Amino acid sequence: MQATKLQRWKEYVRQEAARVWIGPPSDAPAFRLTLVYLCNTYPVDIDNIIKPIQDSLETIVYPADGLVTDVDSHRRLFTDSFNLATLPPLLIQGIVLQAECVYVKVQAGSVNPISLYL
């Protein structure tokens, strides 16, 4: 992404986070992000969206992005099958509107043992 386009996108993510996040940044010792990128046939590389989102949530959701210890990142096409009964409302909204978007879930807590992921 070009620098100005990237900055505009980060600012947009920041504004959306400020709109939906209630209260001050969490004081938890660690955070886990789950990202679901919904898109059409020519998607952005999934790894290119992680760091800008982490940066944009800093000082709104958590005090510093260095506290993010785990990230799960997923890309799904609108042509995929979805069971809407099991999904959160914001993710359903993105699927129904068929508008390219990223659903972000932030979990605060302590760092899990590595054995949970293997």
C-alpha positions, 0 to 999 in steps of 0.5 A: 500500500502506498504510504498515504493510502495506508495512513488513510486506512489506518485512520479509518480502522482507528475511527471504527474502533473508537466508535465501537470500543466502550471505555478506556484501553484495557489494562490486561497484560496480554491480548489476542486478535482474531481477524476475518477478512471478507473479500471478493475474488482479488484479495489483499494478502492476509499478512499485510493487514495484521500490523496496520490493524494492530497499530490502529487499535493502540491507545483505544483498545490496548495501551501498546501493540507490543502487548498483542501476543497472539494473532489469528488471521483468516481470509474468506471469499463471499462465495464461500458458505457461511452458517450465519446462525453461528456468527457474530452480528458484525460479521454477518453484516459484512457477509450480507452487505458483500462489502470488503471488510475486516472483522476484528475480535480482541480478547484480553487476558494472560498469555496461554501456554504454547502447547495449546496451539500445537 
